[in-house]
Each structure stands twice: as C-alpha cells, then as structure tokens.
Amino acid sequence: MTKERSPAERRADRLARHERILDAGLETFAAEGYRGTTLDEIAVRVGLTKTGVAHHFPANAAVKGGFLTPGDAATIVANARKSSIGR
C-alpha cells in the first residue's frame, strides 16, 4: 500500500514542477527565440503535456497565441520566477 503524501509534500512537488517549467521556458526562449518557442517544446523539455504546462501557466497560451510581445513574454517569465520564490 502506498503512503498518502502530506500537503507539504504535494506543495513541494508542485513548486519543483513549477520551477522546472520556468527553467525549460527560459532555455527554450534562449535557444529558439520567441517565434521558435512553443508550449509543446517546453512541455517536452519538462516531461509534461502541453496541457500540463498550461495548468501551471495559463498565460502561456496567450503568449504563444500572439497576444503578447516577446518583451511581455520575457517579463511574464521573470515575474513568475519572482512570485514562485515567495510561495
């Protein structure tokens, strides 16, 4: 029988996954540029589905949908990283 994880363990897992997504996003933007970056590529780098990435960062759909400029995308990633530190 598997032991149920505590809320603190689940939170730690969520935060670690969140950080992995941020890192993959930054790596992909750096390697591929704004136009070359897709949610699919970020998801592959992290080992999640595109839906899994969007679950953590719903605004990414807007980024790749062309609703934001490349500068806005960089700001979102930077701000998300800052806000994840305080969680």
N, C-alpha and C positions, 0 to 999 in steps of 0.2 A: 504494500500500500504506500502511495506517495504522500509525503507530508505537505499540507497546505502551506503556502508561503504567507508570511505576515504582510500587513500593509506596508511596512517599511521596506521589505524585500521587493515587493511589487513596484514601489515608488523608485527604488534604486535601479531596478531593471529598466523602468520607463525612462528615467533620466539618462542612463547609459545609452539606450537606443536613440534617444533624442540627440545626444552628443555625436553618436556615430553618423546620424543623418546630416547634422551640420558639417561635420568633417568631410563627408563624402560630397556634399554640395559645394563646399569651398574648393575641394580638389578638382571637381568636375568643372566648375566655372574657371578655375585657373588653367586647366589643361585644354578645355574645349571652347572656352569663351561663352558669352551669354547665348548666342544663337546656336551654338553646338551642344548646349546643355539641355538634357531632357529629364523629366521625372523618372523615366524608365532607366536612364543611365545611373542616376543617383540611387535608385532602388536596387539595381544590380550590384553596385559597389557596397551597399549596406546589407544585401541579402534579404530584402523585403520586396513586397509587391509595390507597384505604383500606388495602389490604394492604401497600403500601409504607410507609405511616406506621406500621402495626403492627410491621413488620420492625424499625424503629428504636426503637420504644417499645412493647414487648409489653404493658406495664402499662396503656396507654391503653385496651385492650379492657376491662380491669377497671374503669377509671374510668367509661367510658360504659355499662358493664353494671350500674352501680348498686352495685358492691361497695364503693365508697369514697365518703366525703362530699365535698362541694365543697371543704372545707378541706384534705382529703387530696389532692385533685386539684391545688390550688394548691401544696402542699408538694412534690408529685412534680415538677411543672414547675420549681419553684425549685431543687430538689436536682439535677434532671437538667441544668439550666443550669450549676450549680456544678461538677458532675462532668465536664461536657464541656470545661470550660476546661483541666483537667489532662491531657486525653488527647492 
